Amino acid sequence: MRPRLEPRYSLLTLAYLLAIFLLSSVPDVPASESDPWVLFLFNLGHVPLFAGLAFCILKSLSPARSAAWARYGLAFVASGACGALDEWHQSFVPGRDCSMGDFLLDLAGIAAMLVLLRLHERRREAPVSHEPGLGAGFPTGWSSKIAHTVRKK
């Protein structure tokens, strides 16, 4: 089953992309050249900005249980392409330039968000033990491991 687009999240993604475009269209702030900390903080802003984009793109793709890897791969490629296009766009903005370091920060934010979302999704999919006693509320199989560890002592 192929992923489909979810209309609400697709509109949110388009609005988010517009916001990124507007932010990257602002000419460079003169203070960033004189103060390295300001430049450092501006550059670190790429990580959460593109993590948010990856979240929006992933949510735009409806979950298809059999193709989770396809959703995450498509979200990574689409978000990364947007990051590359954003850097290219900045090369035309006065006072801004295209930076491989910024693009790598974009990719780091994208990858971090997708890994966190996948871990969260897998945790929600794991069957939970409803046995009373040790291990209740943990994923299935933990109760026997915990009980085995307790019995050894």
N, C-alpha and C positions, 0 to 999 in steps of 0.2 A: 504494500500500500504506500503510495506517495504522499508526502506532506502537502496539505492545502494551506492557503492563506486564511488567517482569521481577520475579518474586516476591522474590528476595533483596534487590535494591536498593530495592524498595518497602517492605520491612520496615525496612531501614536508614533510609529517608526518614521513615517514621513515628516511629522512635526519635529521629531528629534533630529532628523537629518537636516531640516531647514535651520534649526537652532545651531547645529554644528557649522553649517555653511555661513550663517551670519556671524558667528564668533570668529571664524577663521578669515572673514572679510575685513575685520577691524585692522587698520594699520598698526604696526608695532608701536608699543608704548615706549617713549624715550627713556623712562626710568629703568627699563629692563636691561639696557646696555650698561648703565652705570652700577647697578646693584646685582651681583651674581645670585643672591638669594631670591630676588624677585624672578629672575630668569629660571632658576631651579624650580620654584613653585609653579610657575606657568607651565613648564615642561612636565612636571608631575601631574598636572591637571589632565593630561592626555589619558592617563590610566583609568580614572573613574568615568571620564567622558565616554570613552570607547567601550568600557565595560557596560555602561548603560545602553549603548547602541546594540551591543551583542545581546543583552537581555531582551530589548525590544524586538530585534530580528528573530530571536529564538521563539519568543511568545507569538510572533506573527505566523509561525509555522505550526499548524495544528499537530498535536501529538499523534503519531502513528506508531503503535507499540512495536511493530516488526522492524521499523526503520529508525530507531533512536539515533544511531550513528549517522544516518543521512541528514537528519535535522541539525545535529550539532556540527557536522562538517559543512553543511550549507550555510549555517549561521556564521561559522568562522570565516569561510571564504568571502561571503557577502560583507561582513563587517571589516575584514582586512582590505577588501577592494575599496570600501568607503574611506578607510584610513589612507590608502595610497592616493586616491583621488583628492582627498582633503589636502594632503601634503603637496600634491601637484598644483592644486588651486592656490595654495599659499605662495607658490613661486611667482604668481602674477600680482600679488598684493604688495603695494609699496611698503618697504620696511620689513617684510616677512620673507622667509626663504623655505625651501624644501629641505627637510632634514631627515636623514636615515635614523637618527637617534629618536626623533619624535615618532616616526613610524614604528620603530621597535617598541616604544612605550605604548603605542596604540595596540599592537599585537599582544603585549603583556597583559593589558587590561582586558582585552577580548578573551584571551586564553584563561585568565584567572576566573572571570565571570562564568565562562562555559564549564570549567571544571567544577566550580562550586555548585552550579545549577544541576550538573549531572550527578554529583554526589548526593545532593538533596533529593533528586528524583529517584535514584537507586535506593536511598534509605526509605523513602515512602513506599516503594514497590516491595521491599523485603517483608515476607510474612512475619507477623509478630506472635510470640508465644503467649497463650492465654492460660497457661498452667498456673495453678496457685503455688506460692512458695518462691524458691530461688529462681531467678531468671524471668519472672513475670514481666511482660512489657518489653523484653528484649527480642531481637530477631530469633526465629526458630533455630534450635540447636544450641543456643547459648546456655540454656538452663542445664543441660546435661554436662556441658563443659564446666560450668560454675560448680555444679554439685560434685563432679569428679574431683575438682581442685580442692573443694572443702573437705571431702572424705579423705583425701591423701594426708591432710594435716591432722 
